[in-house]
Every structure is written in C-alpha cells, then in structure tokens.
Amino acid sequence: MGHGKYAIEADNPSKTCKARGSHLRTHFKKMREVGNAIKGMPLKRAQKYLENVLDFKQAVAFKRFTGGCGRTAQAKQLKAPGSQAGWPIKPTKFMLDLLKNLESNAEVKGLDVDQLVLSYVSVNKSKQMRRRTYRAHGRINAYMSSPCHVELMCTEETEGVKRANDSETKQLRLSRKKVAQMRLKGP
C-alpha cells in the first residue's frame, strides 16, 4: 500500500517536513482544540507547551467545542471565550508523539530543528467506531467513539532581510486635509 496523500502540498518541499496520524483513538473535538492551540508555534515551543499541559501548568483554550467545558483562571492568559479551557491528557500525548515524529523526520531531512515552525495543523474526523451499551428493559443503544486523523507540517524559517532605514525612499501617506494644511503653511 502506498503513502497517503496530504491535504495540502508544501510550497518549498526541501524546507518542509511532515507527519501524520490516522484513526487515532482520541476525541476529535479535544484533538482539534489541541491542534489549534499549537498552530503557528515553533516546534520546540509547542513541545514545551504540551508538556506544561500534561503538568497542568498551562491549559488548552476550548474555543469551538465548548459544551460541558469547565472554566479556569488559566484560560484568561489565553483569552479563551468565557474562560473555558482544559487539560486534555490523551490528545496531548498523541500530539507530543506526532511532534517527536515530525522532529525526527526533520533531522533525517537535514533541517535545523530550532528553526522549524508549525505551518500547518489539520485535524479531521475519522470513521466512528461502534460499540453497544445495554439499557433497561432489554434495549441496546449505540456507544460510538469519534477518532480522528491528524496532519502536521513544519517549515524551516529563515532570517528575513532587514528593511532599509532610508528616509529618502520612505513615502508619506497624507490625507487631503493634511496636504491642504501643508500647502497653506508653506515649506
């Protein structure tokens, strides 16, 4: 069986590394919030953040799937709506494993691990798994789980070129009112 296709292709494949997990037995909704929390972070900072979540030093903000979610003072630092945040242990452990895989993929590719930034994080629903629970009066109800697929992509960030601090090349944008005032005052 061949390699699966990623949802997006990298702009610069030589400076990008990828990792993915399929059919992960953890809640999709919680994993989505963990993925959203680390999106755009440098790789090392994301790993440290998730380790802090496991130690209950930092929380993950719950922004979309907030039903039944508790409130905590740690959520104020994250500017979470309604101060709703939590410490989803199992999704955090899965994400740490994927980040470790991503780091080793980067080392194999010869990328500088300290310069890597999480440029793409995707969490999608997987096919639901079915169990059953036995109810009163001989009835049987569904007992479904909601696993997920996760795709991660890191890009090696390079130092940008500094902008010239040349005052002659700088063009001022002035309003009509300001231009008229300058015309009246003179040079």
C-alpha positions, 0 to 999 in steps of 0.5 A, spaced: 500 500 500 502 506 498 503 513 502 497 517 503 496 523 500 496 530 504 491 535 504 495 540 502 502 540 498 508 544 501 510 550 497 518 549 498 518 541 499 526 541 501 524 546 507 518 542 509 517 536 513 511 532 515 507 527 519 501 524 520 496 520 524 490 516 522 484 513 526 487 515 532 483 513 538 482 520 541 476 525 541 476 529 535 473 535 538 479 535 544 484 533 538 482 539 534 482 544 540 489 541 541 491 542 534 489 549 534 492 551 540 499 549 537 498 552 530 503 557 528 508 555 534 515 553 533 516 546 534 520 546 540 515 551 543 509 547 542 513 541 545 514 545 551 507 547 551 504 540 551 508 538 556 506 544 561 499 541 559 500 534 561 503 538 568 497 542 568 501 548 568 498 551 562 491 549 559 488 548 552 483 554 550 476 550 548 474 555 543 469 551 538 467 545 542 465 548 548 459 544 551 460 541 558 467 545 558 469 547 565 472 554 566 479 556 569 483 562 571 488 559 566 484 560 560 484 568 561 492 568 559 489 565 553 483 569 552 479 563 551 471 565 550 468 565 557 474 562 560 473 555 558 479 551 557 482 544 559 487 539 560 486 534 555 491 528 557 490 523 551 490 528 545 496 531 548 500 525 548 498 523 541 500 530 539 507 530 543 508 523 539 506 526 532 511 532 534 517 527 536 515 524 529 515 530 525 522 532 529 525 526 527 523 526 520 526 533 520 533 531 522 533 525 517 531 531 512 537 535 514 533 541 517 535 545 523 530 543 528 530 550 532 528 553 526 522 549 524 515 552 525 508 549 525 505 551 518 500 547 518 495 543 523 489 539 520 485 535 524 479 531 521 474 526 523 475 519 522 470 513 521 466 512 528 467 506 531 461 502 534 460 499 540 453 497 544 451 499 551 445 495 554 439 499 557 433 497 561 428 493 559 432 489 554 434 495 549 441 496 546 443 503 544 449 505 540 456 507 544 460 510 538 467 513 539 469 519 534 477 518 532 480 522 528 486 523 523 491 528 524 496 532 519 502 536 521 507 540 517 513 544 519 517 549 515 524 551 516 524 559 517 529 563 515 532 570 517 528 575 513 532 581 510 532 587 514 528 593 511 532 599 509 532 605 514 532 610 508 528 616 509 529 618 502 525 612 499 520 612 505 513 615 502 508 619 506 501 617 506 497 624 507 490 625 507 487 631 503 486 635 509 493 634 511 496 636 504 491 642 504 494 644 511 501 643 508 500 647 502 497 653 506 503 653 511 508 653 506 515 649 506 
